[in-house]
């Protein structure tokens, strides 16, 4: 028998033994439609030697109980506002269970943190806006007996109050969190894992920490979009694979380790898992079902896995036009990002004109802001635009610069146009307004035609994380006119020190819907001074209030404050001094 097969058999036997032990334990059930509640219960159960389970629908409430023994102690943790089953304790008792308890929570994540056993002194902090981060840290948190707290700028005071009330040995901040969270947790000297907000690079780092404790040669393969019992068990670390593409970071990491087996949870990613097996050479197994909880006939049936979805990033990048400009000799490819988050992309293209083929693409990863349109241009030599022209496209994209996992793989008919573009600009200075928390990139139209400009800042260090941000609006400039493009990005004094220069990229052109020219460079930041005219109304109001308060006459007889114009006290009639 091959070594890998033996290892997998041993792992399978151990998993069965673990499940057998778990089946005999008392059970805690999450009765909530909120994924954060489900996750918190799955983390908490093993801390108190209870097997954690969760409901996925209202019908699931009684069905889940069929797989349990009536002598077990059952604790139901129910959401006060979003339970799947109202009065779940009554239903459990009606099923013949004698030892039943139901607890209700407004905020289950913080509520559980307050009742956590005293020997739990390590914490992992993540932002609940990124569900995949919760999935990534779950195995390490289980293995290290750490509790995962969800923190953002709105609830950080409550999170800090919970931590202040307990003994804390360590805090790990994982992934991107708000500036307010960093500042509130500084007192705990937290370890930080955030490789430029790249979820795959972060995933690799947390798997490394897991394998330092338990050098397991088997991993779970998933995409971080759902909670499932094995993922949450801590029995093996979780590695992310994309739906359509395996990021290089994951391939490189697997190839650099002695990992031999990958267990795919669910069957939606079978194609990508096959790519993993072929490209990195590990055995891949698929877990897609579980035994039925109720028997139907003489043959034992199977059911789908209990999975609870977590928020996932919805990306919507598309190519909306492809044109060849005969005057400039350029291919113009226009992309639109309809998502509410910025995205990064890199394209490889093949232009086909009769028997001719021209392959070209992006040397670097490009940025497109949320709900924005961007035109990329490529200079080609020797194109004879006669007859039909088509473009084969292969664009990989994602929300993280170094983790391009989604793919546009399509063929487009190329429209031939004849349009000149004589736009010409220069970037004169870059200011930062600390009051408004925004950059002002000043651009001058040095050409002879009207120009449209959209500016962006590339790889600005914010809290040690590289951030790319774009202007909120396209600026229109007439010949000779100078105006700033506004880019909102909050920087602290430390951030400003970390950025002696910023890299500015300006997309511009005569056509607002086709900014086909690019100007970029590195610039020093100058701090914008106080604009007196902007704040003059506020200053006048403050001055008027001060005059009213400080300009009153105090009566020496009764102490009443009178308007300065009065000669006698309004209250007691005593004469007032001038």
SULDA-V309697 format. One record per pair of residues at least 4 apart in sequence whose C-alpha atoms are under 7 Angstrom apart, sorted by the first residue. I is the first residue (numbers start at 1). J is the second residue. If there is no record, write none. Layout:
BEGIN
i: [I:I]
j: [J:J]
END
This chain:
BEGIN
i: [1:1:2:3:4:4:5:6:7:8:9:10:11:12:13:14:15:16:17:18:19:20:21:22:25:25:26:26:26:26:26:27:27:27:27:27:27:28:28:28:28:28:28:28:28:29:29:29:29:29:29:30:30:30:30:30:30:30:30:31:31:31:31:31:31:31:31:31:32:32:32:32:32:32:32:33:33:33:34:34:35:35:35:35:36:36:37:37:37:38:38:39:40:40:40:41:41:42:42:42:43:43:44:45:45:45:45:46:46:55:55:56:56:57:58:58:59:60:61:62:66:66:67:70:70:71:73:73:74:74:74:75:75:75:76:76:76:77:77:77:78:78:78:78:78:79:79:79:79:80:80:80:87:88:89:89:89:89:90:91:92:93:93:93:105:107:108:109:109:110:111:112:114:116:120:120:121:121:121:121:122:122:122:122:122:122:122:123:123:123:123:123:123:124:124:124:124:124:124:124:124:125:125:125:125:125:125:125:126:126:126:126:126:126:126:126:127:127:127:127:127:128:128:130:131:131:131:131:132:132:132:133:133:134:135:135:136:136:136:137:137:138:138:138:139:139:139:139:139:139:139:139:140:140:140:141:141:141:142:142:142:143:151:151:151:151:152:152:152:152:153:153:153:155:156:156:157:158:159:160:160:161:162:163:170:171:171:171:172:172:172:173:173:173:173:174:174:174:175:175:175:175:176:176:177:178:179:180:181:182:185:186:193:194:195:195:196:196:197:198:198:198:198:198:199:200:200:200:200:200:201:201:202:203:203:204:205:206:207:207:208:209:210:210:211:211:216:217:217:217:217:218:218:218:218:218:219:219:219:219:219:219:219:220:220:220:220:220:220:220:220:221:221:221:221:221:221:221:221:222:222:222:222:222:223:223:223:224:225:225:225:225:226:226:226:226:227:227:227:227:228:228:228:228:229:231:241:242:242:243:243:243:244:244:244:244:245:245:245:246:246:246:247:247:247:247:248:249:250:251:251:252:253:254:254:255:260:260:261:261:261:262:262:262:262:263:263:263:263:264:264:264:264:265:265:265:266:266:266:267:267:269:270:271:272:273:273:274:275:276:277:277:277:277:288:288:289:289:289:289:290:290:290:290:291:291:291:292:292:292:292:295:295:296:296:314:315:316:316:316:317:317:317:317:318:318:318:319:319:319:320:320:320:321:321:322:322:322:322:322:323:323:323:323:323:323:323:324:324:324:324:324:324:324:325:325:325:325:325:325:325:326:326:326:327:327:327:328:329:329:330:330:330:330:331:331:331:332:332:332:332:333:333:333:334:334:334:335:335:335:336:336:336:337:337:337:337:337:338:338:338:339:339:340:340:341:341:342:342:342:342:343:343:343:343:343:343:343:344:344:344:344:344:344:344:344:344:345:345:345:345:345:345:345:345:346:346:346:346:346:346:346:347:347:347:347:347:348:348:348:348:348:348:349:349:349:349:349:349:349:350:350:350:350:350:350:350:351:351:351:351:351:351:352:352:352:352:352:352:353:353:353:353:353:365:368:368:369:375:375:375:376:377:389:389:390:390:390:390:391:391:391:391:392:392:392:393:393:393:393:394:394:394:394:395:395:395:396:396:396:396:396:397:397:397:397:398:398:398:398:400:421:421:422:423:423:423:423:423:424:424:424:425:425:425:425:425:426:426:426:426:427:427:427:428:428:428:429:429:430:430:430:430:430:430:430:430:431:431:431:431:431:431:431:432:432:432:432:432:432:432:433:433:433:433:433:434:437:437:437:437:438:438:438:438:438:439:439:439:439:440:440:440:440:441:441:441:442:442:442:442:443:443:443:444:444:444:444:445:445:445:445:445:445:445:446:446:447:448:449:449:450:450:450:450:451:451:451:451:451:451:452:452:452:452:452:452:452:452:452:453:453:453:453:453:453:453:454:454:454:454:454:454:454:455:455:455:455:455:455:456:456:456:456:456:456:457:457:457:457:457:457:457:458:458:458:458:458:459:459:459:460:460:460:460:460:461:461:461:461:461:461:462:462:462:462:463:469:470:471:471:471:472:472:475:477:477:491:491:492:493:494:495:496:500:500:501:501:501:501:502:502:502:503:503:503:504:504:504:505:505:505:505:506:506:506:507:507:507:507:507:508:508:508:508:509:509:509:509:511:531:532:535:536:537:538:539:540:541:542:543:544:545:546:547:548:551:552:552:552:552:553:553:553:553:554:554:554:554:555:555:555:555:555:557:558:560:562:562:562:567:567:568:568:568:568:569:569:569:569]
j: [5:6:6:7:8:260:9:10:11:12:13:14:15:16:17:18:19:20:21:22:23:24:25:51:50:51:50:51:72:73:74:50:51:52:73:74:75:45:50:51:52:53:74:75:76:52:53:54:75:76:77:38:41:53:54:55:76:77:78:54:55:76:77:78:79:83:84:85:37:38:78:79:82:83:84:82:83:84:38:82:39:308:309:310:40:109:41:108:109:42:54:43:44:108:109:45:52:52:53:232:142:147:48:49:50:51:52:50:51:60:61:60:308:84:84:85:63:64:85:66:293:294:293:96:97:97:99:100:99:100:101:100:101:102:101:102:103:102:103:104:83:102:103:104:105:83:104:105:106:104:105:106:91:92:93:100:101:102:94:95:97:97:98:100:111:111:112:113:149:114:115:116:162:120:145:146:167:168:169:170:145:146:147:168:169:170:171:146:147:148:170:171:172:146:147:148:149:171:172:173:174:148:149:150:151:172:173:174:133:149:150:151:173:174:175:177:150:151:152:176:177:150:151:311:135:310:311:312:136:224:225:137:175:138:224:227:203:224:238:141:206:142:232:234:143:231:232:233:234:236:237:238:144:210:234:145:146:147:146:233:234:234:155:156:159:181:156:177:178:181:178:180:181:159:160:181:161:162:163:164:184:165:166:168:190:188:190:191:190:191:192:190:191:192:193:192:193:194:193:194:197:202:194:197:181:182:183:184:185:186:190:190:202:202:201:202:465:466:400:202:400:401:402:403:203:204:240:249:250:403:205:249:206:207:239:208:209:210:211:237:212:213:214:237:215:216:236:258:259:260:261:236:259:260:261:262:236:237:238:239:261:262:263:231:236:237:238:239:262:263:264:238:239:240:241:262:263:264:265:239:240:241:264:265:240:241:242:240:309:310:311:312:307:308:309:310:231:307:308:309:232:306:307:308:233:238:246:246:405:269:272:406:272:405:406:407:272:405:406:250:272:405:251:403:404:405:252:253:254:255:280:256:257:259:280:280:282:283:282:283:284:282:283:284:285:284:285:286:287:284:285:286:287:286:287:288:286:287:288:286:288:273:274:275:276:277:284:278:279:280:281:282:283:284:304:305:302:303:304:305:302:303:304:305:301:302:303:300:301:302:303:300:301:300:301:339:339:337:338:339:335:336:337:338:335:336:337:334:335:336:334:335:336:333:334:332:333:334:414:415:331:332:333:414:415:416:417:330:331:332:414:415:416:417:329:330:331:416:417:418:419:416:417:418:418:419:420:420:379:380:377:378:379:380:377:378:379:375:376:377:378:375:376:377:374:375:376:373:374:375:372:373:374:368:370:371:372:373:370:371:372:370:371:370:371:369:370:368:369:370:399:367:368:369:397:398:399:400:365:366:367:368:397:398:399:400:401:365:366:367:395:396:397:398:404:362:364:365:366:395:396:397:361:362:394:395:396:360:361:362:393:394:395:359:360:361:391:392:393:394:357:358:359:360:391:392:393:357:358:359:390:391:392:356:357:358:389:390:391:357:385:388:389:390:401:372:374:470:514:515:516:516:516:413:414:411:412:413:414:411:412:413:414:410:411:412:408:409:410:411:407:408:409:410:407:408:409:404:405:406:407:408:404:405:406:407:403:404:405:406:404:509:510:449:447:449:451:509:510:445:446:447:443:444:445:446:447:443:444:445:446:442:443:444:442:443:444:441:442:439:440:441:442:523:524:525:526:439:440:441:525:526:527:528:438:439:440:525:526:527:528:437:438:439:527:528:438:488:489:490:491:486:487:488:489:490:486:487:488:489:484:485:486:487:484:485:486:482:483:484:485:482:483:484:480:481:482:483:451:477:478:479:480:481:482:479:480:479:479:478:479:477:478:479:510:476:477:478:508:509:510:474:475:476:477:508:509:510:511:512:474:475:476:506:507:508:509:471:473:474:475:506:507:508:470:471:485:505:506:507:469:470:471:504:505:506:468:469:470:502:503:504:505:467:468:469:503:504:466:467:468:466:467:468:499:502:465:466:467:495:498:499:466:467:491:495:495:487:487:485:486:487:486:487:485:481:482:495:496:496:497:498:499:500:524:525:522:523:524:525:522:523:524:521:522:523:520:521:522:518:519:520:521:518:519:520:515:516:517:518:519:515:516:517:518:514:515:516:517:515:535:536:539:540:541:542:543:544:545:546:547:548:549:550:551:552:564:561:562:563:564:561:562:563:564:559:560:561:562:559:560:561:569:576:574:572:571:566:569:570:575:576:573:574:575:576:573:574:575:576]
END
